[in-house]
Amino acid sequence: KTCSYPCCVDHHRSSTSMTSLNDNDVTIILTMVASILSLNGACFMILCYFEAGDAKKVMTQLLLVMGIGDAVWAAVNIITNSILMNDIDAFGETLFPVCVGIRVLVQIAAMMTVVVTACIATHVFWTVRNPLKTPSPGVGRFYIFISIALPLLQNLILVSFFAIDTPFHQDKNGWCMPVKWFHFFGWILPVVALSLYILVALMASIFIYGCSSDVTDARSMVLRLVGFVVVYLFVWLYDIVMVIYRVITGANVENPWMVGIFFTVNASGLGNWIVYGISNKQIREMYMFSIILLFWIAPFKLVYVLVKKLFECCSRASQKGSISIINRHRTVTMDSDDSSQMIQTAAFLQKEAADQIYY
């Protein structure tokens, strides 16, 4: 049995599983493939922020947060499943703090994608309703703060109330899982509430766009929101239904056909990449046929770009320090010259005064 947050499926290994793939193996393979594709898509979105995005636009900032959430979620999922694939007992009692840390990281990243989708829906609704107004500079920062603060608050409550079970207590899958009361009130209810809000904002945006002839450049924003909502429902709808079913009935889902759903649960970054690549005209024109190639090398190129940015920042800081030292040296030199000149002037005046007295 393995786990892909937040829904776990219980599949028992048979005695003949040594020679053929069983449900557990298929689940791990699907989870790993989906997570790798999701990581590539998320890195592509982050990379576009540095190479093709307008950092001042609210939508660009929100897509950056979405990409970071998808990337962290996928990376943690890949690393954890790789460890559990080799040793299901890897996160035992001795490594319980590590297990808790993994759970917190996954939940923060997953909730970030939910909250930022709600922020995108809000921004699109506001833009369609106020087509002639420009968002204030602090709107993007406020959305980013909400997208990060709410997941942090959620997991602060999770850790503060010790609402995490040790591995093997609930599902015997090697993962630390939230207790049932927190899983329902701390995860399911917020996700359901935000999902309803996203759908209402989408319907309102479509209605306003359809009834107004003054809306400029609204079509692409509305279509992009529709795409992100479709991806959102594709990823989360099944998960919400299955977790509610498990909380109400207390039973694990053991239907073999549900193993394939692990791909959809972990494919958030892949779906968002498809929507972003199709809906962004600048991205289409910039990369054209190389967009597929860039998708596969996105993580490596992103590392290169980040390292390059880091060296540029260090270089600029070093140059500023050198310029500051030079300016201070010039100031000291000028002050020294001024002092010498003042001393010479005072000596001259003193000598002139003495001469007048003498004569």
C-alpha positions in Angstrom: 0.0 0.0 0.0 1.1 3.5 -0.7 -0.2 7.0 -0.2 -0.6 10.1 -2.3 -1.9 13.0 -0.3 -4.4 13.4 0.8 -6.2 10.2 -0.1 -4.8 6.8 0.6 -5.8 3.5 -0.9 -5.3 0.2 0.9 -3.9 -2.5 -1.4 -2.6 -5.7 0.1 0.4 -7.4 -1.5 -0.3 -11.0 -2.5 2.2 -13.8 -2.2 2.7 -13.8 -5.9 3.6 -10.1 -6.2 7.3 -10.9 -6.4 7.0 -11.8 -10.1 4.3 -9.3 -11.3 3.1 -5.8 -10.8 0.4 -5.5 -8.2 -1.8 -2.6 -7.2 0.8 -1.1 -4.9 3.5 -1.1 -7.7 1.1 0.4 -10.2 0.1 3.1 -7.7 3.7 4.0 -7.0 4.5 4.1 -10.7 1.5 6.4 -11.5 2.3 8.6 -8.6 5.9 9.0 -9.6 5.2 9.6 -13.2 2.5 12.2 -12.4 4.8 13.9 -9.9 7.7 14.1 -12.4 5.4 15.6 -15.0 3.9 18.0 -12.5 7.4 19.1 -11.4 8.4 19.8 -15.0 5.2 21.8 -15.6 5.6 23.8 -12.4 9.3 24.6 -13.2 8.2 25.8 -16.6 5.8 28.2 -15.1 8.4 29.6 -12.6 10.9 29.8 -15.5 8.5 31.9 -17.6 8.2 34.3 -14.7 11.9 35.2 -15.1 12.1 35.0 -18.9 8.8 36.0 -20.3 6.6 37.3 -17.5 5.8 40.9 -16.5 6.6 40.8 -12.8 4.4 43.8 -12.2 1.2 42.1 -13.3 -0.9 40.5 -10.6 -1.7 37.4 -12.7 2.0 36.8 -13.3 2.7 37.0 -9.6 -0.1 34.6 -8.8 1.0 32.1 -11.4 4.5 32.2 -9.8 3.0 31.2 -6.4 1.0 28.5 -8.1 4.1 27.2 -9.8 6.1 27.2 -6.5 3.3 25.3 -4.7 3.1 22.6 -7.5 6.9 22.3 -7.6 7.2 21.8 -3.8 4.3 19.4 -3.7 5.7 17.3 -6.6 9.3 17.3 -5.3 8.4 16.2 -1.8 6.1 13.5 -3.3 8.9 12.2 -5.5 11.5 12.0 -2.8 9.1 10.5 -0.2 7.7 7.8 -2.6 11.3 6.9 -3.7 12.2 6.3 0.0 9.0 4.3 0.8 9.4 2.3 -2.4 12.6 0.8 -1.0 11.6 0.7 2.7 8.0 1.1 3.9 9.3 1.3 7.4 11.6 4.3 6.6 9.6 6.7 8.7 9.3 4.8 11.9 9.1 6.1 15.5 12.7 7.3 15.4 12.2 9.5 12.3 8.7 10.7 13.3 9.8 14.4 13.3 10.9 14.0 9.7 7.6 12.3 8.8 5.8 15.3 10.4 7.9 17.7 8.4 7.1 16.0 5.2 3.4 16.0 6.0 3.5 19.8 6.8 5.4 20.6 3.6 3.0 18.6 1.4 -0.1 20.2 3.0 1.4 23.8 2.8 2.2 23.3 -0.9 -1.2 21.6 -1.7 -3.2 24.3 0.1 -1.2 27.0 -1.6 -2.5 25.8 -5.0 -6.0 25.8 -3.7 -5.8 29.3 -2.2 -4.0 30.8 -5.1 -6.6 29.5 -7.5 -9.3 31.3 -5.4 -7.1 34.5 -5.6 -6.9 34.1 -9.4 -10.7 33.7 -9.6 -11.1 36.9 -7.5 -8.6 38.9 -9.6 -10.3 37.8 -12.9 -13.8 38.7 -11.4 -12.5 42.2 -10.3 -10.8 42.8 -13.7 -13.9 41.9 -15.7 -16.1 44.0 -13.5 -13.8 47.0 -13.5 -12.2 46.9 -17.0 -11.1 50.5 -16.9 -9.4 50.4 -13.5 -5.8 49.3 -12.8 -5.2 47.2 -9.7 -3.3 49.0 -7.0 0.4 48.0 -6.5 -0.4 46.2 -3.2 -3.0 43.9 -4.6 -0.6 41.3 -5.8 1.4 41.3 -2.6 -1.9 40.9 -0.6 -2.9 37.9 -2.7 0.6 36.4 -2.2 0.3 37.0 1.5 -3.0 35.2 1.7 -1.8 32.3 -0.4 1.1 31.7 1.9 -0.4 32.8 5.3 -3.5 30.6 5.2 -1.6 27.3 4.6 0.9 28.3 7.3 -1.9 29.0 9.7 -3.6 25.7 8.9 -0.4 23.7 9.5 0.4 25.7 12.6 -2.9 24.4 14.0 -2.1 20.9 12.8 1.2 20.9 14.7 0.0 22.8 17.8 -2.8 20.4 18.4 -0.6 17.3 17.7 -3.2 16.3 15.1 -0.8 14.0 13.2 -0.8 10.2 13.8 2.4 8.2 13.7 3.0 6.0 10.6 1.0 2.7 10.5 -1.6 4.0 13.0 -4.2 4.7 10.4 -3.4 3.4 7.0 -0.2 1.5 7.5 1.3 3.2 4.4 4.4 4.8 5.9 3.0 8.3 5.8 2.1 10.5 8.8 -1.6 11.3 8.3 -3.7 14.0 10.1 -6.2 12.6 12.6 -9.8 12.3 11.3 -11.2 15.4 13.0 -8.5 17.7 11.5 -8.7 15.9 8.2 -12.4 16.9 7.9 -12.5 20.3 9.6 -9.0 21.4 8.8 -8.8 20.2 5.2 -12.0 19.1 3.6 -14.2 21.9 4.8 -11.8 24.7 3.7 -11.2 23.0 0.3 -14.9 22.5 -0.3 -15.6 26.2 0.7 -12.9 27.5 -1.5 -14.0 25.3 -4.4 -17.6 26.7 -4.2 -16.2 30.2 -4.1 -14.1 29.5 -7.2 -17.1 28.2 -9.1 -19.2 31.2 -8.1 -16.5 33.6 -9.1 -16.1 31.8 -12.4 -19.8 31.9 -13.2 -20.0 35.6 -12.2 -17.1 36.4 -14.4 -18.6 34.6 -17.4 -22.0 36.3 -16.8 -20.4 39.8 -16.6 -18.3 39.2 -19.6 -21.2 38.0 -21.6 -23.4 40.9 -20.6 -20.9 43.7 -21.2 -19.5 45.1 -24.4 -17.1 47.4 -22.7 -14.8 44.7 -21.3 -11.4 44.9 -22.9 -9.0 41.9 -23.0 -11.4 40.0 -20.8 -11.8 37.0 -23.1 -8.3 35.6 -22.5 -8.6 36.1 -18.7 -12.0 34.4 -18.5 -10.8 31.5 -20.7 -7.7 31.1 -18.7 -9.7 31.0 -15.5 -12.0 28.4 -17.0 -8.9 26.3 -17.8 -7.4 26.6 -14.3 -10.8 25.7 -12.8 -11.1 22.6 -15.0 -7.6 21.5 -13.9 -8.5 22.3 -10.3 -11.6 20.1 -10.5 -9.7 17.4 -12.4 -7.2 17.3 -9.5 -9.3 17.8 -6.4 -12.9 16.7 -7.1 -12.2 12.9 -6.8 -10.0 13.5 -3.8 -12.6 15.5 -2.0 -15.3 12.8 -2.6 -13.0 10.0 -1.6 -11.9 11.6 1.7 -15.4 12.5 2.6 -16.4 8.9 2.0 -13.5 7.6 4.2 -14.3 10.1 7.0 -18.0 9.2 7.0 -17.7 5.4 6.6 -14.3 4.9 8.2 -13.4 2.4 5.5 -10.5 2.4 3.0 -11.2 2.5 -0.7 -10.1 -0.8 -2.3 -11.6 -0.7 -5.8 -8.8 -1.6 -8.2 -10.0 1.0 -10.8 -9.3 3.8 -8.4 -5.6 3.1 -8.5 -5.4 5.1 -11.8 -6.8 8.2 -10.0 -3.5 8.6 -8.3 -2.3 10.1 -11.6 -4.9 12.9 -11.6 -4.4 13.7 -7.9 -0.7 14.4 -8.5 -1.0 16.0 -11.9 -1.7 19.6 -10.8 1.5 21.1 -12.2 1.1 19.3 -15.6 -2.5 20.5 -16.0 -1.6 24.1 -15.1 1.3 24.0 -17.5 -1.0 23.0 -20.3 -3.4 25.8 -19.5 -0.6 28.4 -19.1 1.2 27.4 -22.3 -2.0 27.5 -24.4 -3.6 30.6 -22.9 -0.5 32.9 -22.9 0.1 34.4 -26.3 3.6 35.7 -25.4 4.7 32.2 -24.3 3.4 30.7 -27.6 5.2 33.3 -29.7 8.4 33.1 -27.7 8.9 29.3 -27.6 6.7 28.1 -30.5 7.8 24.5 -31.3 10.4 24.3 -28.5 7.8 24.5 -25.8 7.7 20.7 -25.5 11.5 20.5 -25.3 11.6 23.2 -22.7 9.0 21.3 -20.7 11.4 18.4 -20.2 14.5 20.5 -19.4 12.6 23.1 -17.4 13.9 21.9 -13.9 17.6 22.0 -15.1 17.2 25.4 -16.9 15.4 26.8 -13.8 18.4 25.8 -11.6 20.7 27.5 -14.1 18.6 30.7 -14.2 18.4 30.9 -10.4 22.1 30.4 -10.0 22.8 33.0 -12.6 20.4 35.4 -10.9 22.2 34.7 -7.6 25.6 35.5 -9.1 24.2 38.7 -10.6 22.8 39.8 -7.3 26.1 39.1 -5.6 28.0 41.0 -8.3 25.7 44.0 -8.0 26.1 44.0 -4.2 29.9 43.8 -4.6 29.9 46.7 -7.1 27.7 48.8 -4.8 30.1 48.1 -1.9 33.1 49.1 -4.1 31.3 52.3 -5.3 30.4 53.2 -1.7 34.0 52.7 -0.5 35.3 54.8 -3.4 32.7 57.6 -2.6 33.7 57.5 1.0 37.4 57.8 0.0 36.6 60.7 -2.3 34.6 62.4 0.5 37.5 61.9 3.0 40.0 63.2 0.4 37.8 66.2 -0.4 37.4 66.9 3.4 41.2 66.6 3.8 41.8 69.0 0.9 39.3 71.4 2.3 40.9 71.3 5.7 44.4 71.9 4.3 43.1 74.8 2.2 41.4 76.3 5.3 44.6 76.0 7.3 46.6 77.7 4.5 44.0 80.5 4.3 44.0 81.0 8.1 47.8 81.2 8.1 47.8 83.7 5.3 45.2 85.9 7.0 47.2 85.7 10.3 50.3 86.7 8.5 48.6 89.6 6.7 47.2 90.8 10.0 50.6 90.7 11.6 52.1 92.7 8.8 49.4 95.3 9.1 50.1 95.6 12.8 53.9 95.8 12.2 53.5 98.7 9.7 
